[in-house]
Amino acid sequence: MVSDELRAALVELDLSQADLGRLVSVTPRAVSLWLASARAIPGPVEAYLRLLQSLSPAQLGAELTRVGAGIPTLRAGIWRFKYQNAAGHGGTALLVFDAGRIYGTDLGKSQYDGNYSYNHASGMVDLMIRVGIKAGERSVAGPAQRFDWILEAKLSLPPKVESGVFEAETNVEMGVSGQFEHMRELPPR
């Protein structure tokens, strides 16, 4: 298989470079090198693509769903969230998105943990984030407390985006808004 045949197979199967990378457990960069004829396309990858091309649409859909390539989602990697409340108080968090899990921190050393998943009904990716705030640390929800506490935030983002704006609901009856941006990919495992 040569790069033109690979490109045609991706179009026929409606796969992105990232989708193919997930299917065969390589980085999108490896797929780019195959498409640019900078590296030979491995025989097992060629065989797998030929197999995918031979499947019925239902079988192909099942295979794509099985590996998660058929479900739109946010890019795995490190994301920056700049956030603020209505009064303009806020901060910046760096969050890691990895296989449905979210974790990270901000300069106040708050700990962010949560999850994300594609919502078929809305066509958006729903995020549920729990922010562990230490006693004495100021938060977007107001002045520092004398005890550790949890701020919960729910928000939805469009899939396959690099940056944008968001509005989140919280468990303290205070909305939070801001901007998000994909900063970098996760290194290969």
Backbone as JSON, one array per atom type, in Angstrom:
{
  "sequence": "MVSDELRAALVELDLSQADLGRLVSVTPRAVSLWLASARAIPGPVEAYLRLLQSLSPAQLGAELTRVGAGIPTLRAGIWRFKYQNAAGHGGTALLVFDAGRIYGTDLGKSQYDGNYSYNHASGMVDLMIRVGIKAGERSVAGPAQRFDWILEAKLSLPPKVESGVFEAETNVEMGVSGQFEHMRELPPR",
  "N": [[0.86, -1.17, 0.0], [0.56, 2.21, -0.82], [1.02, 5.76, -0.13], [-1.03, 7.23, -1.47], [-3.01, 5.29, -1.77], [-3.55, 4.77, 0.91], [-4.59, 7.26, 1.68], [-6.92, 7.29, 0.07], [-8.26, 5.1, 1.2], [-8.78, 6.09, 3.78], [-10.57, 8.17, 3.16], [-12.67, 6.69, 1.97], [-13.47, 5.12, 4.17], [-14.23, 7.09, 5.89], [-12.51, 8.11, 7.9], [-10.45, 9.93, 10.14], [-6.99, 11.01, 10.42], [-6.3, 10.84, 13.11], [-8.27, 9.06, 14.0], [-7.52, 6.69, 12.64], [-5.03, 6.35, 13.82], [-5.81, 5.79, 16.49], [-7.14, 3.38, 16.02], [-5.09, 1.62, 15.25], [-3.27, 1.9, 17.22], [-1.21, 3.92, 17.17], [0.5, 7.11, 16.99], [-1.05, 10.16, 15.74], [0.9, 11.48, 14.3], [2.53, 9.43, 13.27], [0.8, 8.38, 11.35], [0.65, 10.6, 9.68], [3.25, 10.61, 8.68], [3.21, 8.25, 7.17], [1.33, 9.03, 5.23], [2.72, 11.04, 3.97], [4.64, 9.66, 2.67], [7.0, 9.35, 4.02], [7.57, 7.33, 5.71], [7.32, 3.79, 5.51], [4.23, 2.09, 5.11], [3.16, -0.09, 7.53], [2.82, -3.64, 7.13], [0.82, -5.03, 8.76], [-0.94, -2.88, 9.3], [-1.84, -2.2, 6.76], [-3.17, -4.62, 6.14], [-5.17, -4.57, 8.11], [-6.63, -2.28, 7.33], [-7.58, -3.15, 4.83], [-9.23, -5.2, 5.7], [-11.13, -3.66, 7.14], [-12.25, -2.28, 4.97], [-13.62, -4.33, 3.75], [-15.78, -4.88, 5.33], [-19.29, -4.84, 6.18], [-21.46, -1.92, 6.35], [-22.69, -1.91, 8.93], [-21.03, -3.67, 10.39], [-18.61, -2.3, 10.19], [-19.29, 0.04, 11.59], [-19.67, -1.08, 14.13], [-17.07, -1.95, 14.71], [-15.67, 0.49, 14.75], [-16.96, 1.78, 16.86], [-16.28, 0.03, 18.87], [-13.57, 0.54, 19.33], [-13.71, 3.14, 19.97], [-13.35, 5.13, 18.08], [-15.47, 5.99, 16.58], [-16.95, 7.75, 18.02], [-17.55, 11.06, 18.63], [-15.35, 13.22, 20.41], [-13.58, 15.17, 22.87], [-10.21, 16.19, 22.29], [-7.66, 14.18, 23.6], [-5.3, 15.22, 26.01], [-3.54, 18.12, 27.28], [-5.32, 20.76, 28.61], [-6.09, 24.24, 28.86], [-7.97, 26.13, 31.07], [-9.38, 29.16, 31.51], [-11.1, 30.91, 33.87], [-13.94, 32.63, 35.35], [-16.1, 34.31, 37.72], [-19.28, 36.06, 37.86], [-18.56, 38.47, 39.01], [-16.02, 38.82, 38.13], [-13.91, 37.53, 39.39], [-11.48, 34.97, 39.36], [-9.46, 32.44, 37.8], [-6.87, 30.29, 36.49], [-6.74, 27.04, 35.22], [-4.94, 24.04, 34.59], [-5.76, 21.23, 32.87], [-5.8, 17.71, 32.46], [-7.0, 15.67, 29.94], [-7.94, 12.44, 29.47], [-8.84, 9.55, 28.08], [-11.59, 9.7, 28.92], [-11.3, 10.58, 31.52], [-10.62, 13.31, 33.77], [-8.15, 15.37, 35.15], [-6.24, 17.62, 37.19], [-4.78, 20.85, 38.09], [-4.62, 24.13, 39.66], [-3.12, 27.42, 40.11], [-3.65, 27.98, 42.75], [-3.4, 25.59, 43.95], [-5.6, 23.95, 44.02], [-7.29, 20.86, 43.53], [-8.31, 19.15, 40.67], [-10.64, 16.86, 39.53], [-12.42, 14.55, 37.54], [-14.76, 13.62, 34.94], [-15.46, 12.97, 31.45], [-17.74, 12.66, 28.72], [-19.28, 11.72, 25.64], [-22.37, 13.06, 24.68], [-25.0, 11.68, 23.2], [-27.57, 12.66, 22.68], [-27.43, 15.49, 22.78], [-25.23, 16.04, 21.21], [-22.95, 17.06, 22.22], [-19.98, 17.23, 24.34], [-20.09, 16.22, 27.57], [-18.94, 17.49, 30.64], [-18.01, 16.74, 33.94], [-16.78, 18.12, 36.71], [-14.94, 18.0, 39.69], [-13.74, 20.1, 42.11], [-11.31, 20.19, 44.43], [-10.89, 22.18, 47.13], [-8.63, 23.65, 49.27], [-8.6, 24.48, 52.78], [-8.45, 27.9, 53.58], [-7.76, 28.73, 51.03], [-8.58, 30.94, 48.44], [-11.36, 30.94, 46.19], [-13.12, 30.68, 43.02], [-15.68, 30.84, 43.81], [-15.79, 32.6, 45.87], [-14.66, 34.11, 49.0], [-11.92, 32.71, 50.99], [-12.38, 29.67, 52.81], [-12.68, 28.2, 56.12], [-12.29, 25.54, 56.06], [-11.66, 22.48, 54.22], [-13.19, 21.98, 51.04], [-15.55, 21.05, 48.4], [-16.02, 22.08, 45.11], [-18.35, 21.67, 42.63], [-18.62, 21.4, 39.14], [-20.48, 21.59, 36.15], [-20.42, 21.3, 32.69], [-20.75, 21.7, 29.12], [-19.13, 21.0, 26.08], [-18.41, 21.6, 22.61], [-17.6, 18.82, 20.49], [-14.38, 17.91, 19.14], [-12.92, 20.35, 19.01], [-10.59, 23.09, 19.26], [-10.4, 25.36, 20.79], [-12.37, 27.75, 22.66], [-15.32, 29.19, 24.2], [-16.95, 28.85, 27.4], [-19.68, 28.06, 29.61], [-20.44, 27.27, 32.9], [-22.33, 25.34, 35.24], [-22.58, 25.38, 38.78], [-22.32, 23.82, 42.06], [-22.78, 25.73, 43.96], [-24.62, 27.62, 43.35], [-23.66, 29.6, 41.69], [-22.71, 30.82, 38.66], [-20.07, 30.04, 36.38], [-17.83, 31.21, 33.96], [-15.82, 31.3, 30.96], [-12.79, 30.77, 29.04], [-11.48, 28.11, 27.0], [-8.71, 26.07, 25.95], [-6.91, 23.86, 23.89], [-3.79, 22.67, 24.72], [-1.62, 20.83, 24.36], [-0.78, 17.55, 23.05], [-1.05, 14.32, 24.63], [1.79, 12.35, 25.56], [2.85, 9.46, 23.64], [1.85, 6.21, 24.76]],
  "CA": [[0.0, 0.0, 0.0], [1.3, 3.46, -0.88], [0.32, 6.86, 0.55], [-2.29, 7.57, -2.16], [-3.99, 4.25, -1.43], [-3.93, 5.02, 2.3], [-5.46, 8.45, 1.68], [-8.21, 6.87, -0.49], [-8.91, 4.24, 2.19], [-9.3, 6.96, 4.85], [-11.76, 8.85, 2.64], [-13.72, 5.67, 1.82], [-13.93, 4.69, 5.49], [-14.57, 8.3, 6.63], [-11.66, 8.12, 9.08], [-9.41, 10.96, 10.22], [-5.68, 10.46, 10.78], [-6.36, 10.5, 14.53], [-9.07, 7.84, 14.12], [-6.68, 5.56, 12.24], [-4.03, 6.18, 14.87], [-6.44, 5.08, 17.62], [-7.47, 2.01, 15.61], [-3.9, 0.78, 15.15], [-2.44, 2.22, 18.39], [-0.05, 4.76, 16.87], [0.19, 8.53, 17.09], [-1.43, 10.79, 14.46], [2.15, 11.83, 13.59], [2.94, 8.26, 12.5], [-0.09, 8.32, 10.18], [1.09, 11.69, 8.8], [4.48, 10.17, 8.0], [2.8, 7.3, 6.14], [0.67, 9.77, 4.16], [3.74, 11.84, 3.29], [5.6, 8.69, 2.13], [8.25, 9.46, 4.77], [7.74, 6.01, 6.31], [6.53, 2.73, 4.87], [3.02, 1.68, 5.83], [3.39, -1.47, 7.98], [1.94, -4.67, 6.58], [-0.38, -5.26, 9.57], [-1.85, -1.75, 9.13], [-2.46, -2.4, 5.44], [-4.11, -5.74, 6.25], [-6.32, -4.12, 8.91], [-7.45, -1.39, 6.5], [-8.27, -3.98, 3.82], [-10.32, -5.85, 6.44], [-12.17, -2.65, 7.38], [-12.92, -1.99, 3.7], [-14.46, -5.47, 3.37], [-16.9, -5.02, 6.26], [-20.56, -4.16, 5.9], [-21.55, -0.68, 7.14], [-23.0, -2.23, 10.33], [-19.83, -4.24, 10.99], [-17.64, -1.22, 10.31], [-19.73, 0.88, 12.7], [-19.41, -1.79, 15.39], [-15.62, -1.93, 14.96], [-15.29, 1.86, 15.11], [-17.48, 2.03, 18.2], [-15.51, -0.81, 19.8], [-12.3, 1.19, 19.68], [-13.96, 4.52, 20.36], [-13.07, 6.1, 17.03], [-16.69, 6.48, 15.97], [-17.65, 8.63, 18.94], [-16.85, 12.34, 18.73], [-14.95, 13.56, 21.76], [-12.52, 16.16, 22.97], [-8.87, 15.64, 22.14], [-6.89, 13.89, 24.8], [-4.17, 16.13, 26.12], [-3.59, 19.12, 28.33], [-6.18, 21.89, 28.26], [-6.08, 25.38, 29.77], [-9.27, 26.74, 31.32], [-9.39, 30.45, 32.22], [-12.48, 30.99, 34.34], [-14.27, 33.73, 36.25], [-17.5, 34.41, 38.1], [-19.9, 37.28, 37.35], [-17.85, 39.63, 39.55], [-14.7, 38.9, 37.52], [-12.89, 36.79, 40.13], [-11.28, 33.67, 38.74], [-8.11, 31.91, 37.74], [-6.52, 29.44, 35.35], [-6.45, 25.65, 35.56], [-4.44, 23.13, 33.55], [-6.45, 19.95, 33.07], [-5.46, 16.62, 31.57], [-8.13, 14.87, 29.46], [-7.35, 11.17, 29.07], [-9.73, 8.38, 28.06], [-12.79, 9.91, 29.72], [-10.98, 11.1, 32.86], [-10.08, 14.66, 33.86], [-7.46, 15.69, 36.4], [-5.35, 18.76, 37.03], [-4.58, 21.76, 39.21], [-4.47, 25.55, 39.34], [-2.06, 28.03, 40.9], [-4.03, 27.92, 44.16], [-3.2, 24.19, 44.33], [-6.84, 23.18, 44.05], [-7.18, 19.63, 42.75], [-9.43, 18.94, 39.76], [-10.86, 15.48, 39.13], [-13.74, 14.42, 36.94], [-14.89, 12.77, 33.77], [-16.14, 13.54, 30.29], [-18.29, 11.66, 27.81], [-20.1, 12.24, 24.54], [-23.82, 12.99, 24.9], [-25.6, 11.46, 21.89], [-28.77, 13.48, 22.52], [-27.1, 16.91, 22.53], [-24.11, 16.17, 20.29], [-21.88, 17.77, 22.93], [-19.24, 16.45, 25.31], [-20.44, 16.68, 28.92], [-17.87, 17.41, 31.62], [-18.35, 16.87, 35.35], [-15.49, 18.36, 37.37], [-14.95, 18.25, 41.13], [-12.55, 20.87, 42.47], [-11.01, 20.12, 45.86], [-10.31, 23.46, 47.54], [-8.08, 23.55, 50.62], [-8.92, 25.54, 53.74], [-7.61, 29.08, 53.46], [-7.55, 29.1, 49.63], [-9.67, 31.66, 47.77], [-11.87, 30.23, 45.01], [-14.0, 31.44, 42.14], [-16.96, 30.95, 44.5], [-15.76, 33.61, 46.91], [-13.5, 34.17, 49.91], [-11.39, 31.47, 51.54], [-13.14, 29.04, 53.89], [-11.83, 27.64, 57.19], [-12.32, 24.09, 55.92], [-11.57, 21.96, 52.86], [-14.52, 21.77, 50.48], [-15.6, 20.62, 47.0], [-16.84, 22.82, 44.15], [-18.68, 20.83, 41.48], [-18.97, 22.17, 37.94], [-20.99, 20.84, 35.0], [-20.43, 22.08, 31.47], [-20.74, 20.95, 27.87], [-18.31, 21.61, 25.04], [-18.55, 20.93, 21.32], [-16.49, 17.9, 20.24], [-13.39, 18.17, 18.09], [-12.59, 21.78, 18.96], [-9.28, 23.43, 19.82], [-10.56, 26.44, 21.76], [-13.7, 28.35, 22.66], [-15.8, 29.73, 25.46], [-17.84, 27.93, 28.1], [-20.43, 28.47, 30.8], [-20.6, 26.09, 33.76], [-23.18, 25.39, 36.43], [-21.86, 24.87, 39.95], [-23.14, 23.42, 43.2], [-22.91, 26.84, 44.9], [-25.56, 28.57, 42.75], [-22.92, 30.67, 41.05], [-22.2, 30.39, 37.36], [-18.68, 30.3, 36.05], [-17.65, 31.24, 32.52], [-14.43, 31.53, 30.59], [-12.27, 30.27, 27.78], [-10.7, 26.88, 27.08], [-7.82, 25.92, 24.81], [-6.08, 22.66, 23.87], [-2.4, 23.13, 24.78], [-0.71, 19.85, 23.78], [-1.16, 16.15, 23.06], [-0.4, 13.46, 25.6], [2.83, 11.55, 24.9], [2.41, 8.09, 23.38], [2.05, 5.27, 25.89]],
  "C": [[0.91, 1.23, 0.0], [0.43, 4.57, -0.3], [-1.0, 7.23, -0.13], [-3.4, 6.56, -1.85], [-4.46, 4.41, 0.02], [-4.9, 6.18, 2.38], [-6.87, 8.08, 1.15], [-8.97, 5.99, 0.5], [-9.5, 5.07, 3.33], [-10.56, 7.68, 4.4], [-12.92, 7.86, 2.54], [-14.32, 5.27, 3.16], [-14.38, 5.85, 6.37], [-13.83, 8.34, 7.97], [-10.69, 9.3, 9.0], [-8.08, 10.26, 10.51], [-5.67, 10.03, 12.24], [-7.16, 9.22, 14.75], [-8.24, 6.61, 13.77], [-5.61, 5.29, 13.3], [-4.58, 5.42, 16.07], [-6.71, 3.62, 17.26], [-6.25, 1.09, 15.63], [-2.87, 1.11, 16.23], [-1.12, 2.89, 18.04], [-0.47, 6.21, 17.01], [-0.28, 9.06, 15.73], [-0.19, 11.18, 13.64], [2.63, 10.65, 12.75], [2.1, 8.14, 11.23], [0.31, 9.41, 9.18], [2.34, 11.29, 8.02], [4.16, 9.14, 6.92], [2.18, 8.03, 4.95], [1.65, 10.61, 3.35], [4.8, 10.96, 2.63], [6.96, 8.81, 2.81], [8.58, 8.16, 5.5], [6.86, 5.03, 5.57], [5.32, 2.4, 5.75], [3.22, 0.21, 6.24], [2.37, -2.44, 7.4], [0.7, -4.93, 7.41], [-1.4, -4.11, 9.46], [-2.58, -1.87, 7.8], [-3.5, -3.51, 5.5], [-5.36, -5.34, 7.03], [-7.22, -3.21, 8.09], [-8.22, -2.16, 5.44], [-9.45, -4.72, 4.47], [-11.46, -4.87, 6.69], [-12.95, -2.35, 6.11], [-13.85, -3.12, 3.28], [-15.7, -5.63, 4.25], [-18.15, -4.34, 5.74], [-20.6, -2.87, 6.71], [-21.84, -0.94, 8.62], [-21.77, -2.78, 11.05], [-18.76, -3.17, 11.19], [-18.0, -0.3, 11.47], [-19.45, 0.23, 14.05], [-17.92, -1.77, 15.73], [-15.16, -0.55, 15.4], [-15.77, 2.2, 16.52], [-16.66, 1.25, 19.23], [-14.22, -0.13, 20.23], [-12.48, 2.66, 20.01], [-13.72, 5.54, 19.28], [-14.34, 6.68, 16.43], [-17.46, 7.44, 16.85], [-16.91, 9.96, 19.03], [-16.51, 12.65, 20.18], [-13.92, 14.67, 21.72], [-11.18, 15.47, 22.8], [-8.27, 15.34, 23.5], [-5.72, 14.86, 24.83], [-4.34, 17.06, 27.3], [-4.35, 20.33, 27.82], [-6.02, 22.99, 29.3], [-7.5, 25.94, 29.85], [-9.05, 28.03, 32.11], [-10.84, 30.69, 32.6], [-12.66, 32.2, 35.25], [-15.75, 33.66, 36.59], [-18.04, 35.74, 37.56], [-19.2, 38.54, 37.84], [-16.44, 39.78, 38.97], [-13.59, 38.21, 38.27], [-12.72, 35.42, 39.5], [-9.83, 33.24, 38.76], [-7.91, 31.09, 36.48], [-6.18, 28.05, 35.86], [-5.87, 24.94, 34.35], [-5.01, 21.76, 33.85], [-5.99, 18.95, 32.02], [-6.75, 15.86, 31.24], [-7.53, 13.58, 28.91], [-8.38, 10.06, 29.22], [-10.93, 8.53, 28.98], [-12.55, 10.46, 31.11], [-10.39, 12.5, 32.73], [-9.34, 14.78, 35.19], [-6.52, 16.85, 36.14], [-5.28, 19.61, 38.28], [-4.59, 23.2, 38.71], [-3.39, 26.13, 40.24], [-2.37, 28.05, 42.39], [-3.91, 26.52, 44.73], [-4.51, 23.43, 44.56], [-6.67, 21.97, 43.15], [-8.46, 19.4, 41.96], [-9.48, 17.47, 39.38], [-12.25, 15.41, 38.51], [-13.73, 13.47, 35.78], [-15.58, 13.52, 32.65], [-16.62, 12.41, 29.4], [-19.16, 12.36, 26.77], [-21.57, 12.02, 24.86], [-24.49, 12.87, 23.53], [-26.8, 12.36, 21.64], [-28.44, 14.92, 22.14], [-26.01, 17.1, 21.49], [-22.93, 16.91, 20.91], [-21.12, 16.78, 23.83], [-19.53, 17.04, 26.69], [-19.27, 16.45, 29.86], [-18.46, 17.56, 33.02], [-17.03, 16.96, 36.09], [-15.72, 18.66, 38.84], [-13.64, 18.92, 41.49], [-12.39, 20.81, 43.98], [-10.26, 21.37, 46.28], [-9.9, 23.34, 49.01], [-8.53, 24.72, 51.5], [-7.93, 26.69, 53.56], [-7.34, 29.53, 52.03], [-8.78, 29.81, 49.08], [-10.09, 30.87, 46.54], [-12.72, 31.16, 44.17], [-15.36, 31.66, 42.81], [-16.93, 31.96, 45.64], [-14.55, 33.52, 47.81], [-13.11, 32.79, 50.42], [-12.28, 30.99, 52.7], [-12.16, 28.49, 54.93], [-11.72, 26.13, 57.1], [-12.11, 23.7, 54.46], [-12.99, 21.74, 52.33], [-14.41, 21.45, 48.98], [-16.53, 21.55, 46.21], [-17.08, 21.88, 42.97], [-19.11, 21.72, 40.33], [-19.41, 21.22, 36.84], [-20.96, 21.78, 33.8], [-20.41, 21.16, 30.28], [-19.94, 21.73, 26.85], [-18.55, 20.9, 23.72], [-17.35, 20.0, 21.08], [-15.58, 18.41, 19.13], [-13.1, 19.65, 17.9], [-11.21, 21.98, 19.59], [-9.38, 24.49, 20.9], [-11.98, 26.98, 21.65], [-14.04, 28.92, 24.02], [-16.76, 28.71, 26.1], [-18.59, 28.66, 29.21], [-20.69, 27.21, 31.6], [-21.58, 26.38, 34.88], [-22.36, 24.83, 37.58], [-22.83, 24.49, 41.05], [-23.29, 24.53, 44.24], [-23.77, 27.97, 44.33], [-24.87, 29.8, 42.18], [-22.38, 30.14, 39.73], [-20.75, 30.79, 37.19], [-18.58, 30.28, 34.53], [-16.17, 31.45, 32.21], [-14.09, 30.99, 29.23], [-11.5, 28.98, 28.03], [-9.85, 26.77, 25.82], [-7.01, 24.64, 24.97], [-4.63, 23.11, 23.77], [-1.42, 22.13, 24.13], [-1.31, 18.46, 23.87], [-0.5, 15.45, 24.24], [0.69, 12.66, 24.89], [2.31, 10.14, 24.65], [2.7, 7.19, 24.57], [2.99, 4.17, 25.51]]
}
